[in-house]
């Protein structure tokens, strides 16, 4: 079977960087058509540089990196340097990238790539705020039947991580997220309920560090910084490795479980702005518009991740 064609839309960020590496380490299953970047964990000038750093680390400077939206659709940008460091890849030890940005805007790349593809073939894999994806849908609605699936990291059935109600990616651009969930596209949502079960324990981190490769060293360095933040703020034994869950789901969906439900994004209340209102018990009567994942085989996930990183 031919590899699944995907566009990864991201805001690197430690965990986005690991997601990119996992995708690059899986060429038999995933064909990365391009990487589109958005402002999120850090501003756009850092996210686009970080995506290029990771391409070079993986030996994939042939993959185009397209700079996208520098701000959310309607709200000021919120970033997370306190988690990922000033550049977004603190601890990686990676220098400035040599490869150039691809020509053109990320939204144009998404639109043009989808319009040129057969219906239902290309998967979108967003691991940051959904600004680029929503902007593409708004600009060119003809792309909707072209999308095979949107598998995204974002949202929560329960508690948030940037406010009591909202997960970071959705909170940063709730209007974009609302447009995406209302689009009619096939959506799989991997939110905090599942990613908080994929903790970077000392043993799992040690297995990555023991690879003894430039990729293993860079990932271990990044995740040590990431873990330190989560230990200081939350007292956890390890931070949740959010974004690679998207790629792992594409590779091994049997590691995950969830259900089809209706999801709507709050865009009007400042108190609950960005909350993904997940109708888990089907009390509203609204038709399901997403598969929401709530469980993971964490040991299987980390075994897959470590095995694949060893191949880069």
C-alpha positions as CSV (number, residue, x, y, z in Angstrom):
1,X,0.0,0.0,0.0
2,X,1.3,3.5,-0.9
3,X,2.2,5.8,2.0
4,X,-0.6,8.1,3.2
5,X,-0.1,11.7,1.9
6,X,-0.2,14.2,4.8
7,X,0.4,17.9,5.4
8,X,1.7,18.6,8.9
9,X,0.5,22.0,10.2
10,X,2.5,22.8,13.4
11,X,4.0,25.4,15.7
12,X,7.3,23.8,17.0
13,X,7.6,23.6,20.1
14,X,9.3,20.5,21.7
15,X,6.4,18.1,21.1
16,X,5.7,19.3,17.6
17,X,9.4,18.7,16.8
18,X,9.1,15.1,18.0
19,X,5.9,14.6,16.0
20,X,7.8,15.7,12.9
21,X,10.6,13.3,13.6
22,X,8.2,10.4,14.1
23,X,6.6,11.2,10.7
24,X,9.9,11.5,8.9
25,X,10.9,8.1,10.5
26,X,7.9,6.4,9.0
27,X,8.3,6.9,5.2
28,X,6.7,3.5,4.5
29,X,3.4,4.7,6.0
30,X,3.4,8.5,5.7
31,X,4.3,10.7,2.7
32,X,4.9,14.2,4.1
33,X,3.9,16.5,1.3
34,X,4.9,19.7,3.1
35,X,5.1,21.3,6.5
36,X,3.0,24.4,7.2
37,X,3.8,26.5,10.3
38,X,1.7,28.8,12.4
39,X,2.3,31.1,15.4
40,X,1.5,29.3,18.6
41,X,3.9,27.9,21.1
42,X,6.3,30.7,20.0
43,X,5.9,33.4,17.3
44,X,6.1,32.6,13.6
45,X,9.7,33.6,13.1
46,X,10.7,30.9,15.6
47,X,8.2,28.2,14.5
48,X,9.3,28.4,10.9
49,X,12.9,28.2,11.8
50,X,12.3,25.3,14.2
51,X,10.5,23.3,11.5
52,X,13.5,23.8,9.2
53,X,15.9,22.7,12.0
54,X,14.0,19.5,12.5
55,X,13.9,18.8,8.7
56,X,17.7,19.1,8.7
57,X,18.1,17.0,11.8
58,X,16.1,14.2,10.1
59,X,17.9,14.6,6.8
60,X,14.7,15.8,5.1
61,X,15.7,19.2,3.8
62,X,13.8,18.2,0.6
63,X,10.5,18.7,2.4
64,X,9.1,22.3,1.9
65,X,8.4,24.4,5.0
66,X,5.8,27.1,4.4
67,X,5.3,30.0,6.8
68,X,1.7,30.7,7.6
69,X,-0.4,32.9,9.8
70,X,1.4,35.1,12.3
71,X,-1.7,35.8,14.4
72,X,-5.0,34.2,15.1
73,X,-8.1,35.0,13.0
74,X,-9.6,37.5,15.5
75,X,-7.7,37.6,18.8
76,X,-4.2,38.6,19.9
77,X,-1.6,35.9,19.9
78,X,-0.9,33.9,23.1
79,X,2.4,32.0,23.2
80,X,4.0,29.5,25.6
81,X,7.7,30.4,26.0
82,X,7.5,29.4,29.7
83,X,7.0,25.8,28.5
84,X,9.3,25.6,25.4
85,X,11.8,28.3,26.0
86,X,12.4,31.5,24.1
87,X,13.0,29.8,20.7
88,X,10.6,26.9,21.3
89,X,13.3,24.2,21.1
90,X,15.3,24.9,24.2
91,X,17.6,22.0,25.0
92,X,17.8,20.7,21.4
93,X,21.3,21.9,20.8
94,X,20.4,22.7,17.2
95,X,21.9,25.7,15.4
96,X,20.4,28.0,12.9
97,X,19.0,26.1,9.8
98,X,20.7,26.3,6.5
99,X,17.7,25.3,4.4
100,X,15.5,28.1,3.1
101,X,11.8,28.5,3.6
102,X,9.7,27.3,0.7
103,X,8.2,30.1,-1.5
104,X,4.6,31.0,-0.9
105,X,2.3,31.2,2.1
106,X,1.2,28.1,4.0
107,X,-2.5,28.7,3.3
108,X,-1.8,28.9,-0.4
109,X,0.2,25.7,-0.2
110,X,-2.7,23.9,1.6
111,X,-5.2,25.1,-0.9
112,X,-3.2,24.4,-4.0
113,X,-2.1,20.9,-2.8
114,X,-5.6,19.9,-1.9
115,X,-7.1,21.2,-5.1
116,X,-4.6,19.3,-7.1
117,X,-5.3,16.0,-5.3
118,X,-8.1,13.5,-5.8
119,X,-11.1,13.8,-3.4
120,X,-10.6,12.3,0.1
121,X,-6.9,11.5,-0.3
122,X,-4.8,14.0,1.7
123,X,-4.8,13.9,5.5
124,X,-4.2,17.2,7.4
125,X,-2.3,16.7,10.7
126,X,-2.5,19.9,12.7
127,X,-0.5,20.0,16.0
128,X,-0.9,23.7,16.7
129,X,-3.6,26.4,16.6
130,X,-5.9,25.8,13.6
131,X,-5.4,29.2,12.0
132,X,-3.9,28.0,8.8
133,X,-6.4,25.2,8.3
134,X,-9.4,27.5,8.9
135,X,-8.0,30.2,6.7
136,X,-7.6,27.7,3.9
137,X,-11.2,26.6,4.3
138,X,-12.5,30.1,4.4
139,X,-10.5,31.2,1.4
140,X,-11.3,28.1,-0.8
141,X,-14.3,26.0,0.3
142,X,-13.7,23.7,-2.6
143,X,-10.9,22.0,-0.6
144,X,-13.4,20.4,1.8
145,X,-14.1,17.3,-0.3
146,X,-10.4,16.9,-1.0
147,X,-9.6,16.4,2.7
148,X,-9.5,12.7,3.6
149,X,-9.3,13.3,7.3
150,X,-8.1,16.0,9.8
151,X,-6.3,14.3,12.7
152,X,-5.5,17.1,15.2
153,X,-4.0,17.6,18.6
154,X,-6.2,20.0,20.6
155,X,-9.1,20.4,23.0
156,X,-10.2,18.4,26.0
157,X,-13.3,16.6,27.2
158,X,-12.5,17.7,30.7
159,X,-10.1,20.3,32.2
160,X,-7.9,22.8,30.2
161,X,-4.2,23.5,30.5
162,X,-4.0,27.2,29.7
163,X,-7.3,28.1,31.4
164,X,-9.5,25.9,33.6
165,X,-11.7,25.4,30.6
166,X,-9.5,25.4,27.5
167,X,-6.5,23.5,26.0
168,X,-3.8,25.7,24.6
169,X,-4.1,25.1,20.8
170,X,-7.8,25.7,20.8
171,X,-7.6,28.7,23.2
172,X,-5.0,30.4,21.0
173,X,-7.4,30.6,18.0
174,X,-10.9,29.5,19.1
175,X,-12.6,31.0,16.1
176,X,-10.4,29.0,13.7
177,X,-11.1,25.8,15.7
178,X,-14.8,26.6,15.6
179,X,-14.7,26.9,11.8
180,X,-12.8,23.6,11.5
181,X,-15.1,21.6,13.7
182,X,-18.2,23.1,11.9
183,X,-16.7,22.4,8.4
184,X,-18.1,18.9,7.9
185,X,-14.7,17.4,7.4
186,X,-13.9,14.1,9.0
187,X,-12.1,15.0,12.2
188,X,-10.2,13.0,14.8
189,X,-9.4,14.9,18.0
190,X,-6.6,13.9,20.3
191,X,-6.9,16.2,23.3
192,X,-5.6,16.4,26.9
193,X,-7.6,13.4,28.0
194,X,-5.4,11.1,26.0
195,X,-2.1,13.0,25.9
196,X,-2.0,13.3,29.7
197,X,-1.8,9.5,29.7
198,X,1.3,9.6,27.5
199,X,3.8,10.9,30.1
200,X,7.5,11.2,29.6
201,X,8.7,9.1,32.5
202,X,12.4,8.9,33.4
203,X,12.5,5.4,32.0
204,X,11.0,6.4,28.7
205,X,13.2,9.4,28.4
206,X,16.3,7.3,29.2
207,X,15.4,4.9,26.4
208,X,15.4,7.7,23.9
209,X,18.7,9.1,25.3
210,X,20.2,5.7,25.0
211,X,19.8,5.7,21.2
212,X,23.2,7.5,21.1
213,X,22.3,9.3,17.8
214,X,22.1,13.0,17.0
215,X,18.3,12.6,16.8
216,X,18.1,10.7,20.1
217,X,20.4,13.3,21.8
218,X,18.3,16.3,20.5
219,X,15.0,14.7,21.5
220,X,16.3,13.7,25.0
221,X,17.7,17.3,25.5
222,X,14.4,18.9,24.5
223,X,12.3,16.6,26.6
224,X,14.5,17.1,29.7
225,X,13.7,20.8,29.5
226,X,10.1,20.1,28.8
227,X,9.9,17.7,31.8
228,X,11.5,20.2,34.0
229,X,8.8,22.8,33.4
230,X,6.0,20.3,34.1
231,X,7.7,19.0,37.3
232,X,8.1,22.6,38.6
233,X,4.6,23.7,37.7
234,X,2.5,20.5,38.2
235,X,4.7,18.2,40.2
236,X,4.3,15.5,37.6
237,X,6.8,12.6,37.1
238,X,6.9,13.6,33.4
239,X,5.3,15.9,30.9
240,X,2.6,14.8,28.5
241,X,3.9,14.3,25.0
242,X,0.9,15.8,23.1
243,X,1.7,16.2,19.4
244,X,3.4,12.9,18.5
245,X,0.1,11.2,19.5
246,X,-1.3,12.6,16.1
247,X,1.4,10.8,14.1
248,X,1.2,7.7,16.2
249,X,-2.6,7.5,15.6
250,X,-2.0,7.7,11.9
251,X,0.6,4.9,12.2
252,X,-1.0,2.7,14.8
253,X,-4.7,3.6,15.4
254,X,-5.1,0.4,17.4
255,X,-3.1,2.0,20.2
256,X,-6.0,4.4,20.8
257,X,-9.7,4.4,21.6
258,X,-12.5,6.9,21.7
259,X,-16.0,7.5,20.3
260,X,-17.9,9.5,17.7
261,X,-19.5,12.6,19.3
262,X,-20.5,16.2,18.7
263,X,-17.9,18.9,19.5
264,X,-18.5,22.6,19.5
265,X,-16.0,25.3,20.4
266,X,-16.8,28.2,22.7
267,X,-16.1,31.6,21.1
268,X,-18.2,34.0,23.1
269,X,-17.5,33.7,26.8
270,X,-14.2,35.0,28.1
271,X,-14.6,32.7,31.1
272,X,-14.7,29.6,28.9
273,X,-13.2,30.8,25.7
274,X,-11.7,28.0,23.6
275,X,-13.4,25.2,25.5
276,X,-14.2,22.2,23.3
277,X,-17.7,21.3,24.4
278,X,-17.7,17.5,23.9
279,X,-21.1,15.8,24.0
280,X,-19.7,12.6,25.4
281,X,-23.0,11.3,26.6
282,X,-25.0,12.4,23.5
283,X,-27.3,14.6,25.5
284,X,-27.8,17.4,22.9
285,X,-29.1,15.3,20.0
286,X,-26.6,17.0,17.8
287,X,-25.1,14.8,15.0
288,X,-21.5,13.6,15.7
289,X,-18.9,15.7,13.9
290,X,-15.7,14.2,15.3
291,X,-14.0,11.1,16.7
292,X,-12.7,12.1,20.1
293,X,-9.9,9.9,21.5
294,X,-9.7,9.5,25.2
295,X,-7.4,6.5,25.8
296,X,-4.0,5.3,24.7
297,X,-1.7,2.3,25.2
298,X,1.1,4.5,26.5
299,X,3.8,1.8,26.6
300,X,3.0,0.8,23.0
301,X,3.1,4.5,22.0
302,X,6.6,5.0,23.5
303,X,7.8,1.7,22.1
304,X,6.8,2.9,18.6
305,X,8.3,6.3,19.1
306,X,11.6,5.0,20.3
307,X,11.8,2.3,17.6
308,X,11.2,4.9,14.9
309,X,13.5,7.6,16.2
310,X,16.3,4.9,16.2
311,X,15.9,4.7,12.4
312,X,16.8,8.4,11.8
